[in-house]
Amino acid sequence: MVTASNPPFDACRANACAALQMMSASQQWNEHWLALQQHRFERDRDALRGTFEALRDAKDWNDFAAGSQAVWRDYLSTSATIWQEGVAAAMQGAGAWSDTAREAMQQWQDSVSGLQQGAAGGAALPMREWMAAFERAVSAASAMHPADAAAGKGAATRARDSRPRGAHHVG
């Protein structure tokens, strides 16, 4: 099914798609981060349980030291794995953001070219009229004397104020 081109809607759609893609990438990053947090919690819980069991089952200091060493070895090994998972998630997230930004930029460029083509075909006449009115207002404001512009006075007020004061009272 072929749809007719509607440049203003296409531009809006491109912007909305870009925003939704960014939100989707952000959601995926949040899911990776939560998984890493869950691994941290499990690591810490296992370390606490291991330390408790090592203390409970130890008959002397040597038994406790041996049990504690095993707990710390597992803790550090799991920490290294979590770190590696974090680096992988960061790299994947950076790639996803890069891909999303590239796709969004391409969609935006396509929609802008559609808007430019639509403007050439007369689709932007209301915008042209508004811009012409805006340009007239700007040129009228720039015709003001700088001191009058600050005071909000126009050319007519400036002409009236420039007449000599009290010239009929020369004496």
Kinemage of the C-alpha trace (Angstrom):
@kinemage 1
@onewidth
@group {chain A} dominant
@subgroup {mainchain}
@vectorlist {calphas} color= white
{ca met a 1} P 0.000 0.000 0.000
{ca val a 2} L 1.468 3.319 -1.102
{ca thr a 3} L 0.723 6.343 1.031
{ca ala a 4} L 0.686 9.923 -0.198
{ca ser a 5} L 3.464 12.151 1.006
{ca asn a 6} L 2.515 14.774 3.559
{ca pro a 7} L 5.754 16.702 4.301
{ca pro a 8} L 4.663 18.435 7.550
{ca phe a 9} L 3.298 15.165 8.944
{ca asp a 10} L 6.378 13.281 7.727
{ca ala a 11} L 8.590 15.748 9.604
{ca cys a 12} L 6.509 15.369 12.764
{ca arg a 13} L 6.572 11.593 12.398
{ca ala a 14} L 10.366 11.610 11.948
{ca asn a 15} L 10.809 13.659 15.133
{ca ala a 16} L 8.405 11.450 17.089
{ca cys a 17} L 10.103 8.278 15.820
{ca ala a 18} L 13.505 9.652 16.810
{ca ala a 19} L 12.246 10.453 20.315
{ca leu a 20} L 10.650 7.026 20.675
{ca gln a 21} L 13.794 5.289 19.444
{ca met a 22} L 15.863 7.214 22.002
{ca met a 23} L 13.404 6.256 24.733
{ca ser a 24} L 13.573 2.610 23.631
{ca ala a 25} L 17.381 2.653 23.746
{ca ser a 26} L 17.197 4.258 27.186
{ca gln a 27} L 14.791 1.565 28.356
{ca gln a 28} L 17.154 -1.160 27.128
{ca trp a 29} L 20.040 0.497 28.982
{ca asn a 30} L 17.925 0.628 32.149
{ca glu a 31} L 17.200 -3.099 31.797
{ca his a 32} L 20.931 -3.848 31.456
{ca trp a 33} L 21.687 -1.672 34.464
{ca leu a 34} L 19.017 -3.391 36.558
{ca ala a 35} L 20.421 -6.796 35.592
{ca leu a 36} L 23.866 -5.637 36.725
{ca gln a 37} L 22.407 -4.384 39.990
{ca gln a 38} L 20.685 -7.744 40.488
{ca his a 39} L 24.042 -9.509 40.007
{ca arg a 40} L 25.608 -7.175 42.565
{ca phe a 41} L 22.881 -7.943 45.090
{ca glu a 42} L 23.282 -11.687 44.507
{ca arg a 43} L 27.080 -11.393 44.862
{ca asp a 44} L 26.753 -9.493 48.128
{ca arg a 45} L 24.103 -11.876 49.486
{ca asp a 46} L 26.269 -14.897 48.602
{ca ala a 47} L 29.277 -13.265 50.286
{ca leu a 48} L 27.294 -12.624 53.462
{ca arg a 49} L 25.962 -16.184 53.530
{ca gly a 50} L 29.446 -17.582 52.854
{ca thr a 51} L 30.980 -15.509 55.620
{ca phe a 52} L 28.224 -16.586 58.030
{ca glu a 53} L 28.699 -20.259 57.120
{ca ala a 54} L 32.488 -19.968 57.399
{ca leu a 55} L 32.114 -18.476 60.867
{ca arg a 56} L 29.440 -20.963 61.931
{ca asp a 57} L 31.320 -24.052 60.708
{ca ala a 58} L 34.823 -22.972 61.799
{ca lys a 59} L 36.420 -24.851 64.662
{ca asp a 60} L 39.300 -22.410 64.988
{ca trp a 61} L 40.858 -19.361 63.373
{ca asn a 62} L 42.505 -21.369 60.620
{ca asp a 63} L 39.173 -22.884 59.510
{ca phe a 64} L 37.575 -19.445 59.528
{ca ala a 65} L 40.486 -17.963 57.506
{ca ala a 66} L 40.243 -20.759 54.910
{ca gly a 67} L 36.466 -20.328 54.611
{ca ser a 68} L 36.814 -16.555 54.366
{ca gln a 69} L 39.426 -16.842 51.632
{ca ala a 70} L 37.057 -18.966 49.540
{ca val a 71} L 34.304 -16.384 50.049
{ca trp a 72} L 36.572 -13.503 48.997
{ca arg a 73} L 37.851 -15.424 45.964
{ca asp a 74} L 34.267 -15.997 44.797
{ca tyr a 75} L 33.365 -12.383 45.589
{ca leu a 76} L 36.269 -10.982 43.518
{ca ser a 77} L 35.642 -13.402 40.658
{ca thr a 78} L 31.975 -12.423 40.540
{ca ser a 79} L 32.933 -8.735 40.759
{ca ala a 80} L 35.196 -9.125 37.711
{ca thr a 81} L 32.353 -10.808 35.817
{ca ile a 82} L 29.964 -7.994 36.744
{ca trp a 83} L 32.535 -5.446 35.626
{ca gln a 84} L 32.924 -7.233 32.272
{ca glu a 85} L 29.147 -7.339 31.843
{ca gly a 86} L 29.015 -3.618 32.628
{ca val a 87} L 31.641 -2.809 30.010
{ca ala a 88} L 29.808 -4.952 27.443
{ca ala a 89} L 26.511 -3.223 28.272
{ca ala a 90} L 28.152 0.204 27.982
{ca met a 91} L 29.644 -0.676 24.597
{ca gln a 92} L 26.336 -2.076 23.408
{ca gly a 93} L 24.527 1.005 24.709
{ca ala a 94} L 26.954 3.336 22.938
{ca gly a 95} L 26.434 1.422 19.703
{ca ala a 96} L 22.666 1.544 20.117
{ca trp a 97} L 22.721 5.293 20.761
{ca ser a 98} L 24.967 5.823 17.751
{ca asp a 99} L 22.701 3.740 15.506
{ca thr a 100} L 19.598 5.492 16.811
{ca ala a 101} L 21.117 8.938 16.310
{ca arg a 102} L 22.214 8.044 12.773
{ca glu a 103} L 18.757 6.692 11.882
{ca ala a 104} L 17.062 9.729 13.441
{ca met a 105} L 19.320 12.098 11.513
{ca gln a 106} L 18.583 10.286 8.251
{ca gln a 107} L 14.831 10.398 8.912
{ca trp a 108} L 15.071 14.067 9.801
{ca gln a 109} L 17.031 14.870 6.633
{ca asp a 110} L 14.488 12.977 4.537
{ca ser a 111} L 11.596 14.851 6.154
{ca val a 112} L 13.333 18.226 5.744
{ca ser a 113} L 13.942 17.550 2.072
{ca gly a 114} L 10.228 16.692 1.807
{ca leu a 115} L 9.353 19.969 3.491
{ca gln a 116} L 11.628 21.875 1.122
{ca gln a 117} L 10.044 20.181 -1.877
{ca gly a 118} L 6.595 20.940 -0.461
{ca ala a 119} L 7.583 24.579 0.018
{ca ala a 120} L 8.670 24.760 -3.605
{ca gly a 121} L 5.274 23.360 -4.614
{ca gly a 122} L 3.297 26.015 -2.725
{ca ala a 123} L 2.569 23.989 0.412
{ca ala a 124} L 4.252 26.624 2.559
{ca leu a 125} L 2.241 29.663 1.437
{ca pro a 126} L 0.825 30.366 4.926
{ca met a 127} L 4.356 30.223 6.309
{ca arg a 128} L 5.580 32.561 3.582
{ca glu a 129} L 2.829 35.058 4.402
{ca trp a 130} L 3.690 34.919 8.081
{ca met a 131} L 7.402 35.382 7.334
{ca ala a 132} L 6.627 38.389 5.080
{ca ala a 133} L 4.568 39.991 7.874
{ca phe a 134} L 7.355 39.269 10.342
{ca glu a 135} L 9.950 40.824 8.035
{ca arg a 136} L 7.780 43.950 7.651
{ca ala a 137} L 7.498 44.262 11.421
{ca val a 138} L 11.255 43.826 11.842
{ca ser a 139} L 12.037 46.413 9.149
{ca ala a 140} L 9.595 48.884 10.755
{ca ala a 141} L 11.242 48.348 14.116
{ca ser a 142} L 14.712 48.788 12.628
{ca ala a 143} L 13.631 52.117 11.071
{ca met a 144} L 13.201 53.502 14.577
{ca his a 145} L 15.853 55.705 16.101
{ca pro a 146} L 17.789 53.589 18.655
{ca ala a 147} L 16.798 55.777 21.625
{ca asp a 148} L 13.166 55.819 20.494
{ca ala a 149} L 13.169 52.079 19.891
{ca ala a 150} L 14.179 51.552 23.505
{ca ala a 151} L 11.359 53.873 24.605
{ca gly a 152} L 8.907 52.306 22.154
{ca lys a 153} L 8.520 55.461 20.051
{ca gly a 154} L 7.971 55.321 16.285
{ca ala a 155} L 9.072 57.680 13.478
{ca ala a 156} L 5.984 59.922 13.879
{ca thr a 157} L 6.659 60.437 17.570
{ca arg a 158} L 10.324 61.137 16.853
{ca ala a 159} L 9.393 63.757 14.206
{ca arg a 160} L 6.970 65.470 16.603
{ca asp a 161} L 9.529 65.422 19.417
{ca ser a 162} L 12.254 66.884 17.169
{ca arg a 163} L 10.386 70.203 16.621
{ca pro a 164} L 11.975 73.055 18.418
{ca arg a 165} L 10.381 73.659 21.784
{ca gly a 166} L 9.358 77.168 22.680
{ca ala a 167} L 10.376 78.645 19.284
{ca his a 168} L 7.317 80.905 19.332
{ca his a 169} L 8.491 82.375 22.641
{ca val a 170} L 11.704 83.782 21.316
{ca gly a 171} L 12.160 87.041 22.961
